[in-house]
Amino acid sequence: MSRRSRKRGEAGGRRWLVRAAVWLLVLGVVGLGAGYGFLRRYLHSDSFRIFLSTEAGKAAGVTGEFAPFDWQGLAVGTESFEARGDGPVTGLRADGLHTEIGLGSVRRGVWEILGSNVRRLEVSVDARKPLDETPPPPQIERAVAKKAKPAGWFPKEAELQGIDVRELVLKVILKEGLATAGGMSVHAEPAGAKDAYRAEIEGGTVRLPFGMVPELRLDRARLRYQDGRVFLTEMKVAAWDNGRIEGTGEWDMASRRFFIEGDVTGAKCENVLNADWSKRLTGDVTSTFALNNRPGFPQASGTLTIQNGVLTALPMLDALAAYADTRRFRVLTLNEAHTDWNWKSGELVLTNLVLGSEGLVRIEGGITIRGRNLDGVFRLGLAPGTLATIPGAETDVFAPGERGLLWTTLRITGTLDDPKEDLTNRLIAAAGLRMFEQLPETGEQALKFTRSLLGEPSSKTIEKSGKIIKETRKTVREISGILDGILGGTPEEPAKEDEPH
């Protein structure tokens, strides 16, 4: 074969390769166009809408459906998604949804849900059922499931790549009442692992059905979801005027058990005490807290400290001030004020409670508040000499002890509206006993005693000794009445004196 013939053959082969490449490119473009058109027709079909409804329902454990889709290319919007459920989530409604479908993961059988945003999302949760009776996620009816199942090689899963919710409204029914949250914005996105997400929530208010918890104003909360568990990695909340609450926690969605712990700062006594006590005790409050429902009901505990504390107009201390003729007890500056606390089922227990004013008075002990009923036992320490004017107080009622104070026990009972204590009666009894100890035991002893002193005839002596006994008894009754009135009791009416015989 000549050189010219070989060149013509090589040139013809190259032309065929070029033509084949062009045809393959054309076929590829046509194929892609046909495939895109095929995918687009499916995306715009009612089957895809129901498929997405099923996927969205499974994520929340509910059964629901999107309103008709409005497509613009691969971007889609819908007026709402509404769902109901028999599990913890009983209702869900999303309004003003917009998203875009990505095709980058079609080869691995996944629809990408990109750039999703929701104008308003409302979720209702019923948490009153026992933890071990959580029903399984609702089952989609067979007809709907069959219709929703993509045919052939269409992806059978959808992956949410991120979502923004402009307004989240949450309603949770607890055994104690209704908890609500509203006005919050949410941003969520994948967190790396399969079915793992992280979210950031900002703004809004939270109201809980617990009298001791005020309305909470959310600054920011960061969460992470993975394997059916929600982890609260950061929470910053404002409460009262200048109070701040920070914490972390965890929630197991299967068992619905939760745990949260943190600190409260910037609160005032008036924020955490009832109206009556907030007038008597002022200061700055800080507290740790740990809240959980591990026993099957909510319970909380922590340690509370009062700084710059001032105790004013406490009835018992006012009584001590009046009888000791000093104003030091009427307004006490506290150099130490703290207690451990535990709350559950409407019962508040204070333990390791200490209220102290250096060198003057100290109270140690604990008290249980059930509803409005009180039951507490304390140790009361007073500076020596405080009750020197009450006969027997510092020897029969109090005893020397640590810190250079005189100590006695103190029992508190009654109710928040009408508290009662046992110290008053013991002081009255001690004073009365000491006064009677100054008297002869019998009339005969009185007669001998007064005769030796007065040197008078027996008839006059008997008359005078009788008067002495009556006057002394009258004095004891008056002291008892004064003490009873000062220390919070009700003074008894003075007994009518016997006419002299």
Secondary structure, 3 states (H helix, E strand, C coil): CCHHHHHHHHHHHHHHHHHHHHHHHHHHHHHHHHHHHHHHHHHCCHHHHHHHHHHHHHHHCCEEEECCCEEECCEEEEEEEEEECCCCEEEEEEEEEEEEEECCCHHHCEEEEEEEEEEEEEEEEECCCCHHHCCCCCCCCHHHHHHHCCCCCCCCEEEECCEEEEEEEEEEEECCEEEEEEEEEEEEEECCCCCCEEEEEECCEEECCCCCCCCEEEEEEEEEEECCEEEEEEEEEEECCCEEEEEEEEEECCCCEEEEEEEEEEEEHHHHCCHHHHCCEEEEEEEEEEEECCCCCCEEEEEEEEEEEEEECCHHHHHHHHHCCCCCCCEEEECEEEEEEEEECCEEEEEEEEEEECCCEEEEEEEEEECCEEEEEEEEEECCCCCCCCCCHHHHHCEECHHHCEEEEEEEEEECCCEEECHHHHHHHHHHHHHHHCCCCCHHHHHHHHHHHHCCCHHHHHHHHHHHHHHHHHHHHHHHHHHHHHCCCCCCCCCCCCCCC
